[in-house]
Amino acid sequence: MSRKIKIAIIGCGGIAKGKHMPSLSKINHVELVAFCDVILERAEKAAADYGVQDAKVYQNYRELLQDETIEVVHVLTPNESHAEITVAALDSGKHVMCEKPMAKSAEEAAQMVEAAKRSGKKLTIGYNNRFRPDSQHLKKICENGDLGEVYFAKAHAIRRRAVPTWGVFLDEEKQGGGPLIDIGTHALDLTLWLMDNYKPKTVMGSAYHKLSQKKDAANAWGPWDPEKFTVEDSAFAFIVMENGATITLEASWALNSLEVDEAKCSLSGTEGGADMKDGLRINGENFGKLYTTNVELGAGGVAFFDGKTESDADLEARLWIDTLLHDTDPIVKPEQALVVTKIIEAIYESAKTGNAVHFEEQPEFSSPKLLL
């Protein structure tokens, strides 16, 4: 019988139910043995739906961490507690998958990286959009050098009207921000990963509280209360990297725009370009002529195959467990997520002060090749 990795879930809300627990339950090498939530009924429901027969339930995560049989913890709580719980879990000898964003602040994110180094345990962050078929294919194209030097990119995270009105999404104190730290973080992570560029030099940002102040506004999840909408509704940034590359970032939950894209990016290089606007498109020049290629990511009409592929959440979970089984580096390295957090923090700071934020020279770290 193959070894089972014992996993605990801390935070049994929407992201746990919608992503982590369903994906982990499909993996033969996994047992969900403990569940923790400040609302005990949520933990009990999660244990009943996904846990082993004798799964334990907790309200206090520190009590859960005392169980030495637990090998891995998934931290799926509001942003304000990511760092505190992750550091405690690592120091207690557990590997950690922490949902995005890594933390509310760069200081907290750095503490998480240090805890991983100190404990010798693995830490990864839930940037699941890296695991989409278009992202995976474009990463291989970039690694092969087909785009040449990517010197300009756009990170897209725009919704026309889709403000999350439940939970603590609109609470700046608990979340650290709005669409920038919620969905902009996905677009920025994806862009930096595809470029394999983690050395920011200068950031200029703007944040707006415009549509958030409208009452009875049209919204996918119903109108919001302007008095409780304490985070920005839109944020935009101009990012210059140490090597001179430029990235523009746009993030909004509510914007009067028909150009709607979420967790997408566009890349422009010396040999070609790519975008995710309408599927994955590659553009360039051959023999003096311009070309655009629409990449077919499905099965291509193969008989007796329905064309379904592994979801990004399922692939993320499977590769995370493979990392633990084979003692390899995770696809999403904590040092990469730390840079994402630093840039997001700089955007917020620039938006408040009206000044550009300048970074000290960033350290080198390896970004492993994509092996799938």
N, C-alpha and C positions, 0 to 999 in steps of 0.2 A: 504493500500500500504506500502510495506517495505521501510525502510529508505535507501537512496542512499548515498554512500560515494563519495564525490567530490574529484577527483584526478587531479593533474597537472603533466605534463611531462616536465622536463627540460633537453634538449638534445634530438633531434628528429632524430638522425642518425641510424646507422645499428642495434645497440643493442635494441633500442626502437622499430624499425620496425620489427625486427626479433624475438623478445622475449616479451617485456613488453606489448606493446599496443595490439597485438593479444590476449595474455592471459587475460589481464584485460577486454577486450571487451566481453569475454565469461561469465563474472560474473554478475549476475542480480543486485547485491548490489552496483554496481560501475557506476559512470558517469565520463567520461574524459572531464573536463570542461575548461582546459587551457593548452596551449602548448608554449614552449619557445625554441628558438634556435638562435644562432648568425647569422645563415643564415635564414632569414625570410621565404623564400620560403619553406624550409623544415618544419617549424612550421605550415605554412598554409596548406601544403599537409597532414601533420599528423592530423590536425584539421578536414580537409575535409573527411579523411578516417576513423577516429576513434572518433571524438569529438561529443558532443551533438550539437543540432542545433545552439545554440548561443555561442559556444565555443570561448574563447578569445585566441588571438595570441600575443606573446611578443618576443622581441629581448633581453630585459634586464630582467634577472631573479628577480632582486630586485623589479621591478614594479609588477611582478606576485605575489611575496610574500606579497604584501600589501593587496591583496584580502583576506579578513577574512572568506569568504565562503569556501575557499579551505581548506580541512582537511588533505590531504596527498600529498606529493611531491615525485616523483621518479626522482632521480638524475642520469642521464645517459650520462654524459659528459666525456671528457678525464680525466685521472687520476689527473692531476694537479689541477683541480677545485673541486674535490669531497669534500674535507674538507671545503673549503670556502662556497660553496653553502649549504652543509648539515648543518653546524653550523648556518648559516643565516636562513635556513628554520625551524630548530628546535626552534631557538629563536623567530621566528615569530609565533610560536604556531602550526606548522605543524608536523605530523608524517612523517618519511622519510624512504623510501627504496632507498639505494644507491648501484649502481652496484659495483661489485668487480673490482679491489682490493679496500679495504676500503679507502686507501689514499696512497700518494707517500712516506710518512714517518711515523714512529711510533709516532712522536710528533703530527702530524696532526691527526692521528687516535685517539690519546688520547684526543685531543680537541673535537672530535666528540662524544666520550663517555661522556665526561664531559658536553657537551651541552645537550645531551639527559637526563642526570641526573638533570641538572639545570632546564630544561624546563618541565620535567615530561612527555615528549612525547616519543613515541616509535621509535626506530631506528633499522633497520636490513640491512644486506648486501647481495647482490645477488649471493650467492653461490648455484646455482641451482642444482649442481651435487649431493647434499645431497638428492634430491627429486627423483632421478632415482629409479626404482623398485629394482635393485640389491643393491643400497646403503641403501634403507629403510629396506630391508629384513636383510641385514648384520648388521645393527644397532640393530635390535631386537635380533639377535643372540648374539651380544656383550653384550647388556643389560641383557640378560638372563644368562650370565656367561658361555656360551657354549665353549668359547675359553680360559677360565681361565684368568690369568694375561697376557695381551699382552705386551711383552717386546721387540719385534723387529718388525719393519714395514718398508715397502718400499712405497714411494709416487712416482707415475709414471706420467710424462707429456712429452712424447717424440713423436715428429713428424720427419719423415725422410726428407721431403722437403715440408713444408707448412708455409712459412713465410708470414704474412699478410703485403702486400705491399701498402695498401691504408691508408688513414687517417693519424694518428700520431703515429702508432704503432712503427715505427723505430726511433722515436724522444725521446731521453732520458730525455730531459728537460720537455717535456709535460707528459710523461708516467712514468718516474722514473725507467725504466728498460725494459727488453725485455721479453723473454719467462718465466723467473722466476716469474715476477710479473704479467704476463698475464695468463699463463696456469699452471705454477707451483703452483700458489696460490690456484687454485682449488684442485689440488692433495694433497697439504699440509692441507688445510682446511678439506677435506674429511677424511684424515688419523687421524688428531687430534680429530675430532668429533667421529669417530668410536672407538678410543682408550679412549675417554673422558679424555684426558690428556692435560692440558694446562699450564704445568710448565716446560719450557725449562731451562736447566742449562748451556750448552755449545754448540756452533755452530762453525763448520769449513766449509768453502765454497770455491768454485772455480768458476770462470766465464771466458768464452772464446769468443774471436772475431776471429774465424778461418774461417768458411765457409762464414761468412758475407762479407769477403773481396774478394770473387770470383766474377768475372764479368760474365754475361750471364749464370748464374747458373740455372739448372733445378729447377722449383718451381711450386707448384699447382696454384699459382696466378700470374705467370709470374716472370721474373727476377727482382731483386732488384738493386738499385743504391748503390754500396759499400760506396760512400761518404756520403750518407744520412742514412746509417745503423749505428747509433751511440749507439745502445744498444747491449748487449751481444747476441750471437746466441745460447749459451748453458750455463747452470749453474748446479752445483752439490753440494750437502751438506751432512754433517754427523752431526746429531743432537742428543745430549744426554739430556734426561729429568731428572728432580730432583729425580725421583724414580728409575733411572738407565736404563729406557727403551731407546732404540736406534731407530732412524729413519734415513733412507737414502732417499734423495730427488734428483730426476733427472728431469731436465726441458730443452727442446730444441725445437726450431722451425725447425732446420736443422741439422741433424746428420747422418753420414754414419752408419746406423744401421737398421736392419730388425726387431728389438724388439721395435715395435711401440705401445704405449699405452698412452692415454690421460685421465687425471682425473680418474685414477685408483689407487688402492693400494693393497698391500699384507700385511697380518697380521700373526704373529706367536705368539701363546700363550702357556701357560703351559698345556692346555687341548685340544687344537686343533689349526688349522690354516685356513686361508681363502685367496682367491685371486680372482681378477676380470679379469684374463687374457683371458679366453675363457668362457664367461659367469661367473656366480658366482659359485665357487667351494669351498667346505669345506673339510678339511682333518683332520685326527686324528687316534686314535687307539681304537679298541674295542676288548675285550677278547683276547688280545695278537696278534691281527692282525691289519695291517694298512688299512685304508679305504679312499676313495675319493668320495665325493658326488657332482654331478652336480645338482644344484638347478634349478627346473623348475619354471620360473617366469611368464609364460604366462597362458592362460586359460586352458591348458591341454586338448585341443580337445573337449571342451564342445559344444554340438550341438547348432546351431543358434546363436553362439557367434563368432565374427571375431577375437577375441584375442587382440584387441586394448586396450591399457591402457592409463590412463591420462598421458600426457607428463610431464617431470620434470618441465618445465616452467609453465605449467598450474597449476600443484599442488603447486608449489612455490607461485604463485599469489593467488590461492584460500586460502591457509593456512595463508598467510599474511593478507588478508582481514578478515578472521575469527579471527585473533589476534586482529584486530581493533574493530570488532563487539562485541567480547566477553571479551575484556580487559585482554588478556592473554599474556604471554611472546612469542616472535617470536621464531621460530625454530633456526634461526641463530641469536645468541645474539651478540651485538656489542663488548662485552668483549672478546668473542671468536675470532672475526675477528681482534681485536687489537693484540692478541697474534700471529696470523698468520702474521700480518704486522711486528711485532717486529722481528720475526724469519727471514722473508725475508730481512729486513733491515740488520740484523746481517750477513746473507750470503753475501750480497753485500759488507759489511764492511770487512769481513774476506777475501773475494776475492781480495780486493784492498790492504790490509795490509799484507796478508799472515799469519796472526795470528788468533788464535781462539778468539771468542767473548764469554765472560762469563756474565751471567745474574744474577741480584739480585734475591732473593727469590720472587717468584710470589705469588700474593694474591689468596685467595680462592674465587670461585664463583660457584654457582649452575648451573648444566646442566640438564634441565628438561627432564624427560622421554619422549620417542617418543609415542605419543598417536594419532594413525591414524585409 
